[in-house]
Amino acid sequence: MGVNVKEKIRSFAGAVFLAAAAVLFAPSVCSYAEEPVVVVIDPGHGGENLGAEYGEYTEKEITMIVANAMYEELSRYDGVEVYMTRTDDVTLSLADRAEYAAGVNADILIALHFNMSENHDLFGSEVWISAFGEKYQEGYAIGEAFLRQFDELGLYRRGIKTRLGDDGDDYYGIIREARARDVTGIIVEHCHLDQENDQGFYNSTEKLKNFGKMDAEATARYFGLSSEEMGVDYSGYENVTVDLPVSAVEPDLTPPDICYIEFVEADKEERTVKIRLSAVDYDSHMLYYSYSTDGGETFSNLREWPDADTFSFTVSIPNGRAPHIVVNGYNAYDRITTSNALVVEGFPLVSWVEESSGETQTEEETETITDIVPESVQEAWSDKNTKQKKENEKGTDRSFSAFLKICGICMGILFLLLIIGYSYLGSKKRKRRRRF
């Protein structure tokens, strides 16, 4: 073999080695340019499984509206294949849904859902993902893409979360079954059906379809898709990155570590108290707070936690009550820590209705008071006033009845005295007649 031939062989081998090294040691990036992205959309529930029901809305029906809109929008992008686990109102097991996704070599299985809470007080959107390895990494990145879309819409962000079952595996079946088949599965909880903060986001067919379009855009952003038809290109979109976990990413099942309130100032004429609230959760983050003015018997509706560990807010003190304030702080997994109690002295106790004064409240005054007093408290006051009126009426009845009894007794005594007097006078007359 000649020198030139040997040199050519060496050069070729070196080129092959460099090419292999470049492939092996190149940084890991999410690139689907050479083959189509495969997305499987799973409209939650279906058939006998109705899902959440609230008012006129049934989850299995509205997830289908969202899924159809997402399918239509995502299909307009280039380099993507879109499938749906169901297109009709049929019952499917979670294993069947995951098996279908695996059968089409899905890159992602996206389960679409709507939420409800036990006490009907939670609000906002959240994404549930696997707690394990690459499925956690990928799930977190695409979950963030979804929540960014919902942020823009104005929904409150509840976060990206994991949940484990008693056996230490992923709790939610669709995520667990997908991971068992090497498919990344996520659950998108768009909002809560049973909370007034969220109702304006889903209460029409057009708004539900808009959710589907946003879901499609979030998916396109994550995979860096483009659409010549729509004139959009997300190839430069930067996904959030998290470290590859070496063990299960466990949820935070402990309450917030700190929840403390301090007095700032009070306006006794306006019946308001300003307090400073400080709370921290070292394992997750703070999500909501609510306050009580009666020592914890009743609480306000949940409020969004601002982006700070410490902040101040003003509490309106209902009439007829001395301020006895406590605050509940909620973390990302809805665990609660109750603060210390704050009692403010010197507030006048103004009754809900001042009957003795003869004054009546105007409609405007009534609305103002109603705005600051919880409905349950209003009902309690109403019941108390009704009870007091009945007791007063009973008292009046008792007084009149007693008066009649006394009158009867007096009349009886008078009648008896008259009889005795008449008998006495009659006996005297008889005696006089005998003398004569």
C-alpha angles and dihedrals in degrees: 000000000000126000092248091054092050091049091051091050091049091048092049092048091049092051091050091049093050092047091050091047091050090054095044098045100033114120114266110254134168103250126157098164096119098048134026121269112242115215124182117198116204115198101209121247121349139171111022090356103083098175119202118358122199126160109314093342127097117187098223090058100046094045087058091053090051093044094051091050091048092049092050094047097042091049088064091068122091122246098022135111115204126198135174126215090218135012096178137051096273135139114250129176119232089243090054091052093049091045090053091052091050090048092060092042093246120199090201137012111206116194112199118212146155124222141230130180132218095244095032091236106106122094139179140058130289141174125220118208141173117281094218138091121291091356088062092047094049094040092052093050096050091040089058090051089056095046092050088058091050090047089059090050091054100251117146112251114237092174146232110303146181128209129193129204126225089270092058094249127115108295100214112077099216091054093044095047092047093051090049086060094044093254124131109236129186136178117221113203100192098191144314118284094200102053125082093221090066103035094088090061098061109020097112138045090245092055091050090050088050088057088056092052091050090049089053092049092048090053092047091050093051094050094040094240128170134201123210089189093056096031095235130131124188096172089116095050113130114222120207112253129211130184119268105258117232091205138015114307099232123208121245105258096169125091122249113292097226133026115162135158131201133191115251106168143322135217106202094184092053090037095230133134124198115210137181117229124200123182137158136183111193094194101048130346141276116271113171143003134198131184138214128206095190101060096272102312092114131014136202123247115282117276130204114262110237123229095270140080092226130033140147131237138172125245123204112221113217119233115267094033138098112221111263102162130189129162132213116213118201125201129209092279094048095254112151136219119186118217130228117280123261118201117190115201128211102039112142114239106233114187119234093241121021101207095165093060093055090225122135127205120244119237090252092053091048092052092049092053092044090055093059100037120077114242092240090056092048089053091048091051091046090051090047093051092046090050091048091050091051091048090050090049090048088048090053091049091049092049093051092046091051090049091053091049092051091048090051092050091048092049090049092051092047091049090050091050091050091053092048091048093048091049091049093050091047092053091052092053091052091052092052092052091054092054093057 
